[in-house]
Amino acid sequence: MNKVRQALAEAHRREWAFVLAATVRVAGNLDVAEECVQDAFVAALATWTERGVPGNPGAWLTTTARNRALDVRRREQSLRRKLPLLVGTDPAPDPADGEEAGMIPDDRLRLVFTCCHPALAREAQVALTLRLVCGLTTSEIARAFLVSEPTMAARITRAKHKIAAARIPYRVPPAHELPDRLDAVLTVVHLLYTTGHTAPQGQALVRADLVERALDLARMLHTVMPDEREVRGLLALLLLTDARRATRTDAGGRLLLLEEQDRSRWDQQAIVQGRELVRTALRPSRPGRFALQAAIAAVHAEAPSYAETDWREVLALYNVLLAVWPSPVVALNRAVAIAVVEGPAPGLAALDAIADDPRLAAYPYLAATRADLLRRLGRTQDAAHAYQAALSLTANTAERDFLAQRLAEVTDPSGS
């Protein structure tokens, strides 16, 4: 039984997006597709326990879910034939039909564009896509949006009800509609990557399955829309950031700060590709938020060492980014750059300016950054309180171990 449960958990992490996206093409309805996929996982528990785990769990789950969706459609079509006066619309067309079907070559990316429908509010588009397509939990999505879990659960429920009420079909959007949905799609892929880059909870710092899924989607977007500068910017950002993945922890899983990482082990091929994408994404003028974030990542990637990083350029880029995208997280990162360039006191002042922003109330990196600056200023008692606050908001084991170590250092500097 344990082997089956482990196989199901792994299949959910790696195959959910594939199974759901393939099932929606048959069901033509997100709610129905999700129910069929959930039924498939329930069926797998019983069948795999009796017959063993199949060689290709994802294919088994996809076939089972699609067959259930076909059964649902057949029942609906039968009902329409028998009760025509009660049905006001024709059956949904097969979403595999139509000229646009071939424009987006992957079911997962197609479903991302479908969920990012303009009839939904922007945050609802992104949250729903992260839940349905990317398989993130409601708590993980809430953390990404800096809101409570009940608030996010309500948003997702409202979005699904909106889709049902408005009868929004699963359909590839026409080519002229793709640019209008692009920013939401890019946001989804970026949030998916950041959730995998530093897992909200668990033993490992990185969830490689989410990171790889985001990179796949970013590459597909670049293939489909190569002339979109923000698509190039997003792919560059992900490549340049992920180039450091192997060096972010030591052999024992201990978190390593940027200044501690072995830069000779960074993925140079990804850095070269990312730098070229940044160069084209920044020109000719008015770069977007993903291109600017990629430019910051490129400055770090190009520096021979932490000490040789051009932090003044990093700060200048954050100033531009904050004007383009006035996010509290960007303001927090800018405060870090100020602390490096001008010293911890100006950095702390910049941090205090955003400390009361309610969107950062449950954001652990605000408390962690404040603790570090207070530690550097020698205010150990205040730093200890800030480290304790950060620990209370952090569930990832690698991050908790790091914070606990720093707390111990400021609580007992002698190490006794």
N, C-alpha and C positions, 0 to 999 in steps of 0.2 A: 504493500500500500504506500509506503514512504517513497519508493521508487516512482510510482505512478504520480503521486502528488508533486514530487520534484520535477518530473517531466512536464506536468501540466503548468507548473509555475514558470518553468523555462519557456514553454510554448507561449504562455501569456505575455511574457516579457518580449520575446523575439517575433512572434507571429501574429499578435493581435491585429496590428494595422493591416497586414496582408489579408488575413481572414475576413475582417470586417469590410475592407474595401472591395474584395471580390464578391462578398455576399450582397452588398448594396447594389451592385450592378444587376443582380437578379431580383432583389426585393423591390428596388426603386423607392425605398422608404428607409430613412435612418433608424427610426424606432424599431421597425420590424426587423431590420438587419441586425441591430444590436441584440434584440431578443433571441434571434436565431443563433447568433454566435454564442451567446450565453448558454443556450440550450445545448449547443454542440460541446461546450466544455463540460457541462453536467453529464452528458452522454459519454464523454470520453472517460470520465472517472469510473463509471460502471464497466464500460466495454474494455478499457485497457487493464483494469484490475482482473477481469476474467480472461482476456486473451493476450495480454502483454502490450507493452508500448510499441506502436508501429514504427517502422523505420523512418518514416517522414511524418512526424506529428502534425506539422503545419498543413500538409496536403490532406491528411485525414480530417482535420478540423474544418478546413475549407470545404471539402466535399460534403461533409455532414451539414454544415451551416447552410450551404447553397441548396442542398436538397430540401431542407426545412423551409427555406425561403420560397422555393418553387411550389411546395405544398400549400403555403399560405397564399401565393398568387393564384393558384388553381382554384382554391376555395373562394377567393374574392371574385374571380372571373365567373365562377358558377353562380355566386350570389347575384352578380350584376345581370346575368342572363335571366335568372328567376325573378328578380325584383327590380326591373328596370325603372319603375316609377320612383324608387327610393334612392336612385343614384343620379347625381347631377353631372358627373364627369365621365369621360371615357377612361379605360384602363391606362395606366401610365405606360408610355412607350418603352421598349427595351432600351435601357441606357447605353447599350453597346452599339446601337444604331446611330446613324447621323454622321455628317462629315466631320463634326468637331471631335468625335471620339478618338480619332487618331492623333489629335494635336497634343494631347498630354499622354505620354507613353506608359505611365505607371498608374495602377489603380489607386495607390496611396496618395500620390500627388493630385490625381483627379479628384479624390474625395476631399482633400484639403481645400482645393478651389471651390468645391461644391458647398462645404460648410461655411466658407467665408462669403456668404450671400449678403448682398447689400440690404436686404430686408431686415437683417439682424443688426443690433447695435455692435459696434466694433469689438468691445470687450467680450460680448456674447459669442461673436464669431470665433475669436481666438480661443476662448475657454472651451467652447463646444468641440472645436477641432482637436485641441490637446486631449480632451477626454475621450472622444470617440476614435479618432484616427491614431493618436499617439499612445493611447492607453495609460495616460497619467492618472493618478488618483486625484480625487477632489482636493485632498489636503495639499498635494504637490502643486496643483494649479493655483490654489489659494495662496500658497507661499510665493509663487512667481508673481502674482498680482498684488501682493502685500495686503491681502484682505483676509478675513476670518473664513474658516471652512464652511460654516452655515451660510454666509453671504455668497460664497462661490457656488455652493450647492443650489441655492435658489436661482442664481443667474443661469446655470446650466439647465435647470428644469424649465425656466421661462423660455429659454432659447429653443428647446425641443418642442414645447407647446406652440411656439410661434411658427416653427416649421410645419407642424401638423395643421394649425389653423389656417395658415396661408397656402397650404398645399404646395410647398416648395418641393419640386421633384429632384431626384438624383439625376443630374444632367451635366454634361460638360458645358461650361459657359462658352458662348460664342467668342471668337477671337477678339472682337472689339470690347468685350467686357473684362477680359483678363487684366488689363492694367489697373482698372478700378478696384480689383480685389487683391492686387499685388502686395500692398503694404501689410494687409492683414495676414497674408500667406507668409511673408517674410518674418513677421512677428512671431507667428506660430513656430516656424523652423528655428528661429533664434531662441525662443523660450524652451523649446524641446532640447536644444543643445545645452543651454545653461543648466537645465535640470539634470542632464547627464554629466556635465562637466564637474559639478559638485553636487553629489546626490543629497537630497534633503534629509535622508536617514539611511541607516544601515552601516555595515562595517567598512565598506570600501569607499574611498573618496569619489571615485568615478563610476558611473553606470555606463559601461562601454556600449551596451545595446542602444541606449538613447542617443549617445554621441554618434555612433555609426549611422543610425537612422536619420538623424539631422543632416549629417554630411551627405548621405545618399540623396536626400530631398533637395539640398542646396545644389548639388551637382546636376540633378535633373532639371531644376529650375534654370540653371545656367545654360543647359542644352536647349531648353524650350524657348528661353527669352534671353539670348546672349547679348542683345544690345541694351538691355536695361542696366543702368549703372548701379542701382541699388542691389540688383541680383549679384553683380560682380562683387560689390562691397560686402554683402553677406557671406558669400563663399570665401572671399579673402579673409574675413574676420574669423570664420570657423577654422580655416586651414592654419592661419598664423597662431591662433590660440591653441589648437589641438597639437601643433608641432611640439609643444612642451609636455604633452601628456605623460610620457614615460619618466619624466624627472620630477613630477609634482609630489611624489612620495618616495621614501627610501625602501630598501628591501623588506623592512619590517612593517611597512604601511604608515610610517610616521610622515606627517605633512611637512613638506619642505617649502619655505618661502622662496620668492623669486630670486633673492640674492644668494640662496643656498643651492640653487639648481645647477647641474652640470650642463652647461650650454653646448658642449661638444656632442651631447646625446640628443639635442633637439633635431627634429626631422627637417633636414636642410632642403629636401625636395619640396616639401609642403611650404617652406618659407619662401623659396624662389617663386613658386607658383602664386602664392599669396601676394607677394610684393608686386608682381606683374599685374595682377588683378586690381590691386590698390591703385597703381599708377593710372590705369585706364578709368577706374571708378571715380577718381578725384577730378578728372578733367571733363569739360573745360572750365566749369564754374559751378557754384552753389552745390557742393556735394551733400549727399543725404546722411542720415544718422548712421547707417551701417558702413558707408564708406569712411566716415570720420572715425568710427570705432576701429575699423580695420587699419586706418592710418596710425592710430595709437598703438595697436598691436604690432604693427610693422616697426615702429621706433624701438620697441622692446626687443623684437626679433633680430634687428640689425646690430644692436649693441654688443660689442665683444664681451662685456662684463656688466654687472649691475652698476658698478661705480662709473662706468663710461656711458651709461644711458643718458640721452639728451632729455633730461627731465623738464627743461624749459620748453622744449618743443612739445612734450607731452602735455604740459600745462596749457600751452597756447591752443592745442587741439581740443582740450577739454573746454576751454572758454568758448570756442566756436561750436562745439557739440552741444553745450548747454543752451546756447542761443537757438540752435536748430531744434533741439529736443530737450525742453526744460523738465527733465526727470529728476526726482529726488535722489535716485541711485547715481545718476551722472554727477549731481552736485556733491555727493559723498566721495566719489572717486576723484573729483577735482580737488576736494579738501586734502586727500592723500597726496596728490601731486604738489599742492601748496606746501604741505609739511616737508616734503623732500627738498623743494626749491628754496623755501623761505625759513623753514624751521618748524618744530612741533607746535610752538605757541600760535603762529598765524594759522597753521593747519587746524588746530583745535578751535580757534575763533570761527573759521569757515564751517567747521562741523557744528558748532553751537548754533549757527545761523539757521540750520535746517533741522535741528534736533526735535523741534516741536511739530514737525510735519507728521500728521496722523498716518500717512502712508508708510512711514518708517517705524511705527510703534512696535511692530513685531519683527522687524528686520534685524537679524542677529549681527550683521556686519557693521551696523551703526555703533552698537555697544562695543564690539570687538575693536573697531578702529579708534573709538574714543579711549578705550583701555590702553591701547598701544601708545597713543600720543601722551596720555597721562603718565604712563610708565617712563617714556623718554624724557618727560619733564621732571621726573623724580617725585611725582605725587603718588606714592605707592598705595596709600590707603584709598584714594579715589579710584586708582587703577584697579585695585582689588574688587571694589564694588562693581565697576564696569565689566570686569571679566566674569564676575558672578552673574550679572545680567545677561551677558552674551551666552554663557553656558545654559542658562534657563531657556533660551530661545533656540538652541542648537541640538539637533538629534543625530547628526552624522558623527560616527565614532572617531574618525580621524581628526575632525575639527574639534570635537570635545576633548580629545587627548591633548591636542595642542593648547587649547585654552586653559585646561587644567594645569598643564605644565607652567604656563605663563602666570597663572594665578598663584601657584606655589612659589614661583620666583619672587613675586612682589610681596607675598605674605611673609616669606622667610628668605630674604636675600642671601643669607649665609648658607642656605641649603642644608641646614642641620635638621 
